[in-house]
Amino acid sequence: MISYQCLWALFQSGESIYSSRDSPQQLFEVQEVTVSKLLNETMIVCRYTQFDKKSFGWASKTFEIRSFEGRVPLNTLLVYSLAFQRDDTLEKRILTRTKQATEYQGVHCTLYDWIAVDKLASPPTRFPVREQLRNAALN
């Protein structure tokens, strides 16, 4: 259960979130969260991999959660963290579906998770990097 006042804490940049609205079950990566007191809503800007029958690429989607009273169950929200998804096989099923679609199109995707070092900074700074690389199959 969560209240609207605590909603912002659920969505951290880089986190995987889940939605089954407006499309089949899909995962999104949180880019930015903005709370608008004027509009009484929380806006969650995300990115996701999209296929338009010709090519794959990143697309952007913004989810808007309007202010609500009291507390609601997390899984009734428009989107919520994958960490709160009760179906342990969901992420694997979605990734398998995505992999099948990319293989069908002859595209190979790899996710790299590594540490970069900015040697120009004083002192040198280390930071995590997540990067998805696509390689089109050679025909």
Beta strands, then each sheet from edge to edge (+ up, - down):
strand 1: 2-3
strand 2: 16-19
strand 3: 26-36
strand 4: 41-51
strand 5: 56-66
strand 6: 71-72
strand 7: 80-81
strand 8: 107-118
strand 9: 125-136
sheet 1: 1+ 6-
sheet 2: 5+ 4- 3+ 2- 7+
sheet 3: 8+ 9-
end
